[in-house]
């Protein structure tokens, strides 16, 4: 159940990043492009090659990549908040 949840979150985060790229392209370019390539690649593997997954690789991926996406999102939100305050 935990593994399924982790796989689902990889796909969900990748889909959210796609929405950010379409709706907020300048923020996406600035904050997320440096860290999302591997997430999109892993999403494709999780969705299309589910039967070949190695749980250890998925776990290592999440440990490495999730904090990078989290930091990018936090930095983006801080800058948006700062812009809203200055306006």
C-alpha positions as CSV (number, residue, x, y, z in Angstrom):
1,X,0.0,0.0,0.0
2,X,2.8,2.4,0.9
3,X,4.6,1.6,-2.4
4,X,1.5,2.2,-4.4
5,X,1.1,5.6,-2.6
6,X,4.6,6.6,-3.5
7,X,4.1,5.7,-7.1
8,X,0.9,7.6,-7.2
9,X,2.5,10.7,-5.8
10,X,5.3,10.6,-8.4
11,X,2.7,10.7,-11.1
12,X,0.6,13.4,-9.3
13,X,3.6,15.7,-8.8
14,X,4.6,15.4,-12.4
15,X,1.1,16.3,-13.5
16,X,1.1,19.3,-11.2
17,X,4.4,20.4,-12.7
18,X,2.8,20.2,-16.2
19,X,0.0,22.5,-15.0
20,X,2.5,25.0,-13.6
21,X,4.5,25.0,-16.9
22,X,1.3,25.7,-18.9
23,X,-0.3,28.3,-16.6
24,X,2.8,30.0,-15.1
25,X,5.6,29.6,-17.7
26,X,7.9,32.2,-16.3
27,X,7.8,30.8,-12.7
28,X,8.2,27.3,-14.1
29,X,11.2,28.2,-16.1
30,X,12.9,30.0,-13.2
31,X,12.2,27.6,-10.4
32,X,11.3,24.2,-11.7
33,X,13.1,23.5,-15.0
34,X,16.4,22.7,-13.2
35,X,14.8,20.0,-11.1
36,X,11.9,18.4,-13.0
37,X,13.5,16.4,-15.8
38,X,14.0,13.3,-13.7
39,X,10.6,13.6,-12.2
40,X,8.9,13.5,-15.6
41,X,11.1,10.6,-16.7
42,X,10.2,8.6,-13.6
43,X,6.5,9.4,-14.0
44,X,6.7,7.8,-17.5
45,X,8.3,4.7,-16.0
46,X,5.8,4.5,-13.2
47,X,2.8,4.8,-15.5
48,X,4.0,2.8,-18.5
49,X,6.4,0.2,-17.2
50,X,4.8,-0.5,-13.8
51,X,5.5,-4.2,-13.9
52,X,9.3,-3.6,-14.2
53,X,9.7,-1.3,-11.2
54,X,12.4,-1.8,-8.5
55,X,11.1,-0.5,-5.2
56,X,14.6,0.4,-4.1
57,X,15.2,2.6,-7.1
58,X,11.9,4.3,-6.5
59,X,12.7,5.0,-2.9
60,X,16.2,6.4,-3.7
61,X,14.6,8.6,-6.3
62,X,12.1,10.0,-3.9
63,X,14.7,10.6,-1.2
64,X,16.8,12.5,-3.7
65,X,14.3,14.4,-5.9
66,X,11.4,15.2,-3.6
67,X,13.3,17.7,-1.5
68,X,14.5,19.5,-4.7
69,X,10.9,19.9,-5.9
70,X,9.8,21.0,-2.5
71,X,12.5,23.7,-2.3
72,X,11.7,25.0,-5.7
73,X,8.0,25.3,-4.8
74,X,8.8,27.0,-1.5
75,X,11.1,29.5,-3.2
76,X,8.6,30.2,-5.9
77,X,5.8,30.8,-3.3
78,X,8.0,33.1,-1.3
79,X,8.8,35.2,-4.4
80,X,5.1,35.4,-5.3
81,X,4.2,36.4,-1.8
82,X,6.9,39.1,-1.8
83,X,5.6,40.5,-5.2
84,X,2.0,40.6,-3.8
85,X,3.1,42.5,-0.7
86,X,5.1,45.1,-2.7
87,X,2.1,45.7,-5.0
